[in-house]
Amino acid sequence: MHRRVTDEDDGTPLKAPFYRSKDDLVVMNSRPGKGKKADFQKGAKGRLPEREEACKPANDKPEELFDFNMLHELAHSIDDARGYMLANGPKDDHGGWIEIGGDVEQIVEAVIRETGFGKVPAERQYVLDKILRNPATPPATFSGDKARFEKFVAAAQTPKVWDSQALTELATLDKRVYQESYPSTWTSYKAEARKRGITSYQFRAPGEWFSELYAAFKVGKLKPGHPSEGWLKKLKV
């Protein structure tokens, strides 16, 4: 596989690196020494829950953000070439990911099961409109826990909800997290997977789950015996 990597730093450090699959191109948009990976900073809290012992970082080393992101973006090209998360993302030991996109009826059903709100047509339409960010008229009367739904949808649509454990818990229905990973694009994963996470950004989408783990593995952040160590070692690049 041929890959191109380029540096397009234009002096705006907030611009994120990216991988463009159609060109097999990684663009970093920054230079080394610009920062450290937030999850590995001393005192970083609230990004993930208390993790299982085997899944805690192997060391306290602050990781260079440029180096970590370089590995992360290269990992996207590996995932893209192999279709790794497409095949493995739905498995329980890979987060149990569901790529919902814009077909959100399953989220509506999860809301009804969890809150009892949305059972009648006016309620259901309100739930659907809120999830789709359409103009929404609340029903004059309702049954079920409408307040719980409002907290859920507000959290699930919060930018970078995956970086906050408190918001993620509000975005959880029946042990699954539902979130708007990208504009009008929803995903879901098993809430318990966060106890085995290495970074919070790992939980933005299936591709990020793979890329963050791969980068963490390459910089030595995974403990020996980490549940993902076996398949990462076997991964042919």
Legacy VTK file of the C-alpha trace (Angstrom):
# vtk DataFile Version 3.0
C-alpha trace
ASCII
DATASET POLYDATA
POINTS 237 float
0.000 0.000 0.000
1.321 3.429 -0.935
0.608 6.238 1.507
1.388 9.932 1.325
1.828 12.124 4.384
2.041 15.885 4.160
2.377 18.799 6.594
0.009 21.678 5.877
0.574 23.761 9.009
-0.756 27.237 8.269
-0.284 28.623 11.759
-3.739 27.682 13.060
-3.047 25.014 15.709
-6.713 24.156 16.257
-7.070 22.662 12.770
-7.229 18.889 13.124
-5.229 16.325 11.147
-7.160 14.074 8.801
-6.995 11.060 6.525
-8.528 11.317 3.040
-9.289 7.833 1.807
-9.808 8.598 -1.893
-6.243 9.916 -2.112
-4.743 7.627 0.559
-3.470 10.858 2.074
-2.691 11.896 5.653
-2.547 15.636 6.353
-1.214 16.639 9.766
-1.879 20.415 9.833
0.599 20.914 12.678
4.197 20.399 13.721
5.905 18.383 16.469
6.063 19.960 19.893
2.705 21.725 19.690
1.027 19.798 22.508
0.393 16.609 24.440
-2.411 14.058 24.206
-5.113 15.285 26.606
-6.062 11.847 27.945
-2.536 11.206 29.205
-2.019 14.552 30.921
-1.532 14.500 34.676
-4.837 15.031 36.450
-7.024 14.334 33.411
-10.423 13.390 34.826
-13.996 12.924 33.707
-13.166 11.722 30.211
-13.700 8.012 30.913
-15.063 5.998 33.852
-12.851 4.047 36.235
-11.254 1.528 33.919
-10.642 -2.174 34.331
-7.136 -2.709 35.663
-5.830 -4.363 32.492
-7.048 -1.400 30.431
-5.461 1.433 32.379
-2.517 3.148 30.607
0.748 1.262 30.965
2.634 4.361 32.093
2.278 8.037 33.043
4.276 9.357 30.091
2.670 12.416 28.459
2.408 11.514 24.795
3.433 13.947 22.065
0.212 14.903 20.274
1.806 15.097 16.809
3.325 11.618 17.080
0.128 10.095 18.440
-2.014 11.752 15.773
0.347 10.629 13.016
-0.104 7.017 14.069
-3.847 7.576 14.472
-4.271 8.890 10.919
-2.095 6.142 9.456
-4.303 3.658 11.301
-7.309 5.011 9.411
-5.616 4.004 6.168
-5.046 0.495 7.541
-8.654 0.191 8.637
-9.812 1.544 5.278
-7.678 -0.928 3.309
-8.610 -3.957 5.392
-12.221 -3.084 6.231
-11.297 -4.057 9.768
-13.975 -2.237 11.752
-16.609 -2.922 9.130
-16.084 -6.612 9.861
-15.255 -6.461 13.562
-16.862 -3.302 14.970
-20.190 -4.985 15.880
-18.409 -7.592 18.044
-18.749 -7.198 21.806
-14.973 -7.088 22.315
-14.714 -4.257 19.748
-17.314 -1.997 21.334
-20.440 -3.561 19.849
-20.729 -0.673 17.392
-23.847 0.039 15.347
-23.586 2.608 12.555
-27.051 4.161 12.483
-26.507 7.088 10.140
-29.724 9.036 9.646
-32.191 6.141 9.978
-32.980 6.837 13.634
-36.090 4.710 14.229
-34.089 2.342 16.435
-33.186 5.290 18.661
-36.854 6.242 18.938
-37.641 2.672 19.998
-34.842 2.753 22.574
-36.246 6.005 23.990
-39.703 4.456 24.327
-38.345 1.330 26.039
-36.227 3.328 28.486
-38.531 6.266 29.278
-42.062 5.224 28.321
-42.259 8.546 26.434
-43.118 8.378 22.717
-45.765 5.678 22.731
-48.536 7.789 21.192
-48.230 9.451 17.757
-47.773 13.051 18.961
-45.060 12.013 21.421
-43.326 9.821 18.867
-43.262 12.604 16.306
-41.747 14.961 18.873
-39.044 12.415 19.749
-38.262 11.840 16.072
-38.130 15.564 15.287
-35.810 16.290 18.202
-33.417 13.506 17.207
-33.403 14.739 13.596
-33.045 18.389 14.691
-36.303 19.300 12.966
-38.636 21.980 14.356
-40.348 20.121 17.190
-43.640 20.845 18.906
-43.926 19.232 22.344
-47.193 17.370 22.978
-49.723 19.221 25.136
-50.066 16.164 27.353
-47.791 13.206 27.648
-47.047 9.992 29.508
-43.681 8.579 30.429
-40.514 10.390 31.462
-40.271 13.277 28.991
-37.593 14.992 31.111
-35.327 11.955 30.790
-35.717 12.041 27.013
-34.863 15.742 26.904
-31.689 15.121 28.902
-30.812 12.197 26.648
-31.187 14.037 23.345
-29.387 17.153 24.612
-26.422 15.063 25.752
-26.361 12.844 22.665
-26.242 15.900 20.392
-23.624 17.787 22.423
-20.408 18.338 20.450
-17.680 16.000 21.699
-20.058 14.145 24.023
-17.561 11.240 23.927
-15.035 13.367 25.867
-17.363 13.601 28.901
-18.290 10.564 30.960
-21.120 12.489 32.649
-22.715 13.454 29.330
-22.162 9.966 27.935
-24.101 8.498 30.846
-27.031 10.797 30.006
-26.775 9.653 26.374
-27.086 5.999 27.434
-30.294 4.008 26.958
-30.531 0.393 28.104
-26.744 -0.001 28.444
-26.021 1.447 25.001
-24.655 4.890 24.197
-26.396 6.722 21.348
-24.707 9.821 19.950
-24.548 12.112 16.948
-20.973 11.319 15.959
-21.037 13.663 12.975
-23.740 16.067 11.794
-26.912 14.026 11.166
-24.926 10.794 11.568
-25.662 8.676 14.629
-23.758 5.750 16.092
-24.243 3.488 19.082
-21.932 1.303 21.155
-22.013 -0.685 24.383
-21.665 1.634 27.383
-19.537 -0.894 29.279
-16.870 -0.636 26.548
-15.740 2.686 28.021
-14.335 0.806 31.023
-11.876 -0.729 28.551
-11.105 2.486 26.669
-7.639 4.009 26.354
-8.840 7.493 25.281
-12.196 9.232 25.166
-11.919 10.057 21.450
-11.831 6.318 20.824
-15.609 6.457 21.316
-16.502 8.962 18.622
-17.023 6.341 15.905
-15.870 2.834 14.929
-12.922 4.130 12.900
-11.736 6.256 15.812
-12.023 3.255 18.153
-9.582 1.373 15.948
-7.217 4.284 15.307
-6.859 5.392 18.924
-6.154 1.828 20.067
-3.632 1.310 17.278
-1.773 4.528 18.117
-1.800 3.727 21.839
-0.428 0.251 21.091
2.369 1.655 18.942
3.510 4.193 21.567
3.507 1.547 24.313
0.430 2.766 26.172
-1.287 -0.626 26.387
-0.423 -2.934 29.264
0.734 -6.480 28.537
-2.428 -8.569 28.563
-4.671 -5.727 27.387
-7.788 -7.306 25.812
-6.930 -5.803 22.407
-3.244 -6.723 22.492
-3.689 -10.074 20.759
-5.403 -8.879 17.599
-3.225 -5.758 17.395
-0.101 -7.920 17.398
-1.533 -10.107 14.645
-2.643 -7.168 12.510
-0.784 -7.282 9.214
0.093 -3.856 7.824
LINES 1 238
237 0 1 2 3 4 5 6 7 8 9 10 11 12 13 14 15 16 17 18 19 20 21 22 23 24 25 26 27 28 29 30 31 32 33 34 35 36 37 38 39 40 41 42 43 44 45 46 47 48 49 50 51 52 53 54 55 56 57 58 59 60 61 62 63 64 65 66 67 68 69 70 71 72 73 74 75 76 77 78 79 80 81 82 83 84 85 86 87 88 89 90 91 92 93 94 95 96 97 98 99 100 101 102 103 104 105 106 107 108 109 110 111 112 113 114 115 116 117 118 119 120 121 122 123 124 125 126 127 128 129 130 131 132 133 134 135 136 137 138 139 140 141 142 143 144 145 146 147 148 149 150 151 152 153 154 155 156 157 158 159 160 161 162 163 164 165 166 167 168 169 170 171 172 173 174 175 176 177 178 179 180 181 182 183 184 185 186 187 188 189 190 191 192 193 194 195 196 197 198 199 200 201 202 203 204 205 206 207 208 209 210 211 212 213 214 215 216 217 218 219 220 221 222 223 224 225 226 227 228 229 230 231 232 233 234 235 236
